[in-house]
Amino acid sequence: MMALVILAFVVFLLMGIPISLVLGMTTVVYFLVTGNTMLLESTPQRLYSGMENFGLLAIPLFMLTGELMNSGGITNRLVVFARVLVGHVRGGLAYVTVIANMFLASILGSANAQAAMMSKVMVPEMEKEGYSREFSSALTLASSIVAPIIPPSMIFIIYGTLSGTSIGGLFMAGIIPGTIFGVGFVALIAYMGYKHNFPRSKRASFSEIWSSFVKVLPAILVPFVITVGILSGAFTATESAAVASVIAFVVGMFFYKELKWKNFPMILVNTVIGTATVTFLIAMANLFGWLIAFEQIPQLIANSMLSISDNPFVFLLLVNIFLLIVGTLLDGIAALIILVPVFMPLVTGFNIDPIHFGVIICINLTIGLLTPPVGTGLFIVSSIAEVKFERLIKAVTPMLLIGIAMLFIVTYWEQSTLFIPRLLGF
C-alpha cells in the first residue's frame, strides 16, 4: 500500500505540480488506498490546527518588513554601503554581493525573497563590470542562503514552533554560522578573483565612505533593534517582527522619503501572496506529517539509524547526508515540518542540543535551494537573471561544495552555534 502512495508522490512531483498540492494530494491518495476514508472528515480540522500557533505570526510580519524595506530605499543603501567599503579590491563587486546579502539577511529572513531581490539589483551591475552572467547569478543565489541562517529567520521560527525550542536562542545561534558561510564564499571569490583576474572598481574616498555610512545608519537600525530587543526581553522573537515592520515604515517614509502611500496596495498584496504561499505549504505539510505519524515512519527511521550506530557523530553524519538528499526533492519548509517530529526523539536520545540541531537541519534544507531538481532558488534566479538552468547549475556547483563544507564545520563545531546562546542565557 505504501509503495503505491510513494509512487503517487513521485508521479505528482514529476508532473510539475506545486509541492504544497503534491503533499495534500498524496495524503488523500493514502486515505483512499488504505480505506481510511473516515480520516477525510478530520482533514479540514488538521489543516487548521497546523496553522494555529502564535509563533507563525512572525512570517507575514517579516515579509511585510522586507516589502517596506525594498520600497523604502533601505535595500539600495545597504548595497551602496557594501560597495564603497570593498568595491575597490579585485573582485570587489563579488564581495559586495556577499556582504550585501549578509546585511539583508539580518532583516529579511527568506532566501527566496533575497535571491529574487538581489538578482534584480546585482546581476546587471556585475555584468556591466565584466563578470559573466552565469557567475553573477550563481554567486547571488549562493550567498542568499545566509538569509535563513543569520537572524531573523522564518525557518528558525517554524523549527522553534515545531520543536518547542527557544526562537530567540535559535536566532542568536545563527550569527556565527551565518558569518562562517560568508567567510567561505569570500574565500572562494578571493581564489577565483586571483585565478580569473576579476575586475575592480575605483577606491571610494573617506568622505564617500562616511557619507554612505551616515545614510545607511537608519537601515542598520532594523536588525539592531530586533537583536537588542530580543536579548533584553523587551519583546519576543514574534513581536520583533512587528517592531521591525514599524521601523522599516518609519525609515522608508520619514528618513529616506522613498516610501509613498501609493506603494502600499502593492506592498500589502505582495505580503498577502507571500504569506498565503508559505502558510498553505505549512498546512499541507502538517497534513502529510499526519500520514507519516500514522504509519509510524519516524519510529522506523529512528530504529534504522540506531541499528547503524549509537555514536552521535555518526548520527549527525547520517542526518546530514539524508537531509541533503531530501533537500533536492522537497521544499525546505515542507521538509522541516515533516522531519522535525521524526528527528526530535533521536536528538534527545543522542543528547544533542536542540538549538544546535535546529541550525544543522535548517542549513541543510536551505542548501536545497541550490540543488536540482526542486531547488526553488535555481528557478527564481534563472528566470529573473535570464540564465539557462543548466548553466546556472554548473556555475553554482563550486559554491554548493563550499556550502556543504561550511555545513560540516558547523555540525562538528558545536560552539559555533551554542557559544552566543549560552553566553546570553538561552
C-alpha positions in Angstrom: 0.0 0.0 0.0 2.7 2.5 1.0 4.6 1.7 -2.2 1.6 2.9 -4.2 1.4 6.1 -2.1 5.2 6.7 -2.6 4.7 6.2 -6.4 1.8 8.7 -6.4 4.0 11.2 -4.6 6.9 10.8 -7.2 4.5 10.9 -10.2 2.8 14.1 -8.9 6.3 15.7 -8.3 7.5 14.8 -11.8 4.3 16.2 -13.3 5.5 19.6 -12.0 2.6 20.1 -9.6 3.5 22.6 -6.8 4.9 20.8 -3.7 2.1 22.0 -1.4 -0.5 20.4 -3.6 1.6 17.2 -4.0 1.7 16.8 -0.2 -2.1 17.2 0.1 -2.9 15.0 -2.9 -0.6 12.2 -1.7 -2.3 12.3 1.7 -5.7 11.9 0.1 -4.4 9.1 -2.1 -3.2 7.4 1.1 -6.6 7.7 2.7 -8.3 6.2 -0.3 -5.8 3.4 -0.9 -5.8 2.2 2.7 -9.5 2.6 3.1 -9.2 5.2 5.9 -11.7 7.4 4.3 -13.2 8.5 7.7 -10.0 10.5 8.2 -11.0 12.8 5.4 -13.6 14.2 7.8 -10.9 15.3 10.1 -8.7 16.8 7.3 -10.1 20.4 7.5 -9.5 20.5 11.3 -6.0 19.1 10.8 -5.2 21.8 8.2 -6.4 24.5 10.6 -4.7 23.1 13.7 -1.3 23.1 11.8 -1.6 26.9 11.5 -2.8 27.6 15.0 0.4 28.9 16.5 1.3 32.3 17.7 4.9 32.0 16.6 3.9 31.7 12.9 2.5 35.3 13.1 6.1 36.4 12.6 6.1 35.1 9.0 3.7 37.7 7.4 5.3 40.5 9.6 8.8 39.8 8.4 7.5 39.5 4.8 5.9 43.0 5.3 9.2 44.3 6.6 11.0 43.1 3.5 8.5 44.7 1.2 8.7 48.0 3.1 12.5 47.9 3.0 12.6 47.3 -0.7 10.1 50.1 -1.5 11.6 52.5 1.1 15.1 52.5 -0.4 16.7 50.6 2.5 17.9 47.7 0.3 19.7 50.0 -2.1 21.5 51.9 0.6 22.8 48.7 2.1 24.2 47.6 -1.3 25.8 51.0 -1.8 27.4 50.9 1.6 28.9 47.5 0.9 30.2 48.8 -2.4 32.1 51.8 -1.1 33.7 49.5 1.6 35.1 46.8 -0.6 34.4 47.7 -4.2 38.0 48.8 -4.9 39.6 45.4 -4.3 39.9 42.7 -7.0 36.6 41.0 -7.4 35.1 43.9 -5.3 31.6 43.7 -6.7 31.5 39.9 -6.0 32.4 40.7 -2.3 29.7 43.4 -2.3 27.2 40.7 -3.3 28.1 38.5 -0.4 28.3 41.4 2.2 25.1 42.9 1.0 23.3 39.5 1.3 24.6 39.3 4.9 23.3 42.7 5.6 19.9 41.9 4.1 19.8 38.5 5.9 19.7 40.4 9.2 16.3 41.8 8.1 14.6 39.6 5.6 15.0 36.0 6.8 13.9 34.4 3.5 16.4 33.1 1.0 14.0 33.0 -1.9 12.9 36.6 -1.4 16.5 37.7 -1.0 17.6 35.8 -4.1 14.9 37.4 -6.2 15.6 40.9 -4.9 19.4 40.7 -5.3 19.2 39.1 -8.7 17.4 42.2 -10.0 20.0 44.5 -8.3 23.4 42.8 -8.5 23.4 40.7 -11.7 23.1 43.6 -14.2 25.7 45.6 -12.2 28.2 42.7 -12.1 27.7 42.1 -15.8 28.4 45.7 -16.6 31.8 45.4 -14.8 32.8 42.3 -16.8 31.6 39.4 -14.7 29.9 36.6 -16.6 26.1 36.5 -16.2 26.3 32.8 -15.1 28.9 33.6 -12.3 27.0 36.7 -11.2 23.7 34.8 -10.9 25.3 31.8 -9.2 27.0 34.0 -6.6 23.9 36.0 -5.9 21.9 32.8 -5.4 24.5 31.0 -3.3 25.1 34.0 -1.0 21.4 34.4 -0.4 21.3 31.1 1.6 22.7 33.1 4.5 19.2 34.7 4.8 17.7 31.9 6.8 20.8 31.4 9.0 21.5 35.0 10.2 18.6 36.2 12.4 15.8 36.8 12.0 14.8 33.7 10.1 11.5 32.2 9.0 12.8 28.7 9.0 14.1 29.1 12.6 10.6 30.4 13.6 9.0 27.3 12.2 11.6 24.9 13.7 11.2 26.5 17.1 7.4 26.3 16.9 7.5 22.6 16.0 10.2 21.5 18.5 9.4 23.8 21.4 12.9 25.3 21.2 13.6 28.9 22.1 13.2 31.0 18.9 15.4 33.8 20.4 18.1 31.2 21.2 17.9 29.9 17.6 18.2 33.5 16.3 21.4 34.0 18.3 22.7 30.6 17.3 22.6 31.6 13.7 25.0 34.5 13.9 28.4 32.7 13.9 27.3 30.0 11.3 26.0 32.8 9.0 29.4 34.5 9.3 31.2 31.3 8.6 29.2 30.9 5.4 30.0 34.5 4.4 33.7 33.9 5.0 33.6 30.7 3.0 32.1 32.5 0.0 34.6 35.4 0.4 37.5 32.8 0.3 36.1 31.3 -2.9 35.9 34.7 -4.5 39.5 35.6 -3.5 40.7 32.3 -5.1 38.6 32.8 -8.3 39.5 36.5 -8.4 43.2 35.7 -8.4 42.7 32.8 -11.0 40.4 34.7 -13.4 41.7 38.3 -12.8 38.4 39.7 -11.7 37.8 43.5 -12.2 37.9 46.1 -9.5 36.2 49.5 -9.0 37.6 52.9 -8.2 38.5 53.3 -4.5 36.0 55.4 -2.6 37.2 58.4 -0.7 36.9 58.7 3.1 34.2 61.3 2.7 32.2 59.0 0.4 32.5 56.1 2.9 31.4 58.4 5.7 28.5 59.8 3.7 27.3 56.3 2.8 27.7 55.1 6.4 25.5 58.0 7.7 22.9 57.2 5.0 22.8 53.5 5.9 22.6 54.1 9.7 18.7 54.2 9.8 18.7 50.9 7.7 21.0 49.2 10.2 18.6 50.2 13.0 16.2 47.4 11.9 18.4 44.4 12.8 20.0 46.2 15.7 16.6 46.8 17.4 15.5 43.2 16.7 18.6 41.8 18.3 18.8 44.1 21.3 15.0 43.8 21.9 15.1 40.0 22.0 18.2 39.9 24.2 16.9 42.4 26.6 13.5 40.7 26.9 11.7 43.8 25.7 9.8 41.7 23.2 9.7 38.1 21.9 11.0 37.0 18.5 7.5 37.1 17.1 6.8 40.6 18.5 10.2 41.7 17.0 8.7 41.2 13.5 6.0 43.8 14.3 8.6 46.2 15.6 10.8 45.7 12.5 7.8 46.5 10.3 7.2 49.7 12.1 10.9 50.7 12.0 11.1 49.9 8.2 7.9 52.0 7.7 9.3 55.0 9.6 12.8 54.8 8.0 11.4 54.5 4.5 8.7 57.1 4.9 10.3 59.8 7.0 14.1 59.3 6.8 14.6 58.3 3.1 11.2 59.6 2.0 11.1 57.0 -0.8 8.2 55.0 0.6 5.0 56.5 -0.8 1.3 55.9 0.1 0.7 54.8 -3.5 3.1 51.9 -2.9 1.1 50.4 -0.1 -1.6 48.5 -2.1 1.2 46.6 -4.0 3.2 46.1 -0.7 0.2 44.6 1.0 -0.7 42.4 -2.0 2.8 41.0 -2.2 2.8 40.4 1.5 -0.5 38.6 1.4 0.5 36.4 -1.6 3.9 35.5 0.0 2.2 34.7 3.3 -0.5 32.7 1.7 2.0 30.6 -0.2 4.1 29.8 2.9 1.1 29.1 5.2 -0.7 26.9 2.6 2.5 24.9 2.3 2.8 24.6 6.1 -0.8 23.5 6.4 -0.4 20.8 3.7 3.0 19.7 5.1 1.2 19.2 8.5 -1.4 17.0 6.8 1.4 14.9 5.2 3.2 14.7 8.5 -0.1 13.2 9.9 0.2 10.4 7.3 3.8 9.8 8.3 3.0 9.6 12.0 0.0 7.3 11.3 2.4 4.9 9.5 4.9 5.2 12.3 7.6 6.1 9.9 9.5 8.2 12.5 10.0 5.1 14.6 11.2 3.1 11.6 13.8 5.7 10.7 14.9 6.0 14.3 15.3 2.3 14.6 17.2 2.1 11.3 19.7 4.8 12.4 20.2 3.3 15.8 20.9 -0.1 14.3 23.7 1.5 12.3 25.5 3.3 15.2 24.8 4.8 18.6 27.6 7.3 18.1 26.3 10.9 17.9 29.0 11.9 15.4 27.9 9.1 13.1 24.3 10.0 13.6 24.9 13.6 12.6 26.8 12.5 9.5 23.8 10.3 8.5 21.4 13.1 9.2 23.4 15.5 7.0 23.5 13.0 4.1 19.8 12.2 4.5 18.8 15.9 4.7 21.0 16.9 1.7 19.2 14.3 -0.4 15.8 15.3 1.0 16.6 19.0 0.1 17.0 18.1 -3.5 13.4 16.8 -3.6 11.4 18.8 -1.1 10.9 22.4 -0.3 12.7 23.3 2.9 9.7 24.4 4.9 7.7 21.3 3.9 10.6 19.0 4.7 11.2 20.8 8.1 7.5 20.3 9.2 7.6 16.6 8.1 11.0 15.7 9.6 11.3 17.6 12.9 8.9 15.2 14.6 10.9 12.3 13.1 14.2 13.5 14.5 13.4 15.2 17.8 13.2 11.9 19.8 16.6 10.9 18.3 18.1 14.3 19.1 17.0 13.8 22.8 18.3 10.2 22.8 21.7 11.2 21.5 21.9 14.1 23.9 22.3 16.7 21.1 21.3 20.3 22.0 18.1 21.1 20.1 19.4 24.6 19.3 22.5 23.1 17.7 20.4 20.5 15.8 18.0 23.2 14.7 20.8 25.2 13.0 22.1 22.0 11.3 18.7 21.0 9.9 17.9 24.5 8.8 21.2 24.9 7.0 20.8 21.5 5.3 17.4 22.3 3.9 18.4 25.8 2.9 21.3 24.3 0.8 18.5 22.5 -1.1 17.7 25.8 -2.8 20.9 25.3 -4.8 20.2 21.7 -5.8 18.1 20.4 -8.7 15.5 19.1 -9.5 13.4 21.0 -6.9 15.8 23.8 -5.9 13.4 26.8 -6.0 16.3 29.3 -5.8 17.6 28.0 -9.1 14.3 28.5 -10.8 13.9 32.0 -9.3 17.4 33.3 -10.3 17.3 31.5 -13.6 14.1 33.3 -14.5 15.0 36.8 -13.2 18.6 36.8 -14.4 17.7 35.1 -17.7 20.3 32.4 -17.4 19.8 28.9 -18.8 19.0 26.5 -15.9 21.8 24.0 -16.8 24.4 26.8 -17.0 23.3 28.1 -13.6 23.7 24.7 -12.1 27.2 24.4 -13.4 28.2 27.8 -12.2 26.7 27.3 -8.7 28.4 23.9 -8.1 31.7 25.3 -6.5 29.6 27.4 -4.2 27.4 24.5 -3.3 30.5 22.5 -2.4 31.7 25.4 -0.2 28.3 25.5 1.4 28.4 21.8 2.2 32.0 22.2 3.7 30.7 25.0 5.9 27.8 22.8 7.0 30.1 20.1 8.3 32.2 22.8 10.1 29.0 23.9 11.9 27.9 20.4 12.5 31.0 19.2 14.3 32.0 22.5 15.9 29.1 22.7 18.4 30.3 26.0 19.9 29.8 27.7 16.6 26.0 27.6 17.3 25.9 27.4 21.1 28.5 29.9 22.2 26.3 33.1 21.9 23.0 31.5 23.2 24.8 30.1 26.2 26.6 33.4 26.8 23.2 35.1 26.8 21.4 32.5 28.9 19.2 30.8 26.3 
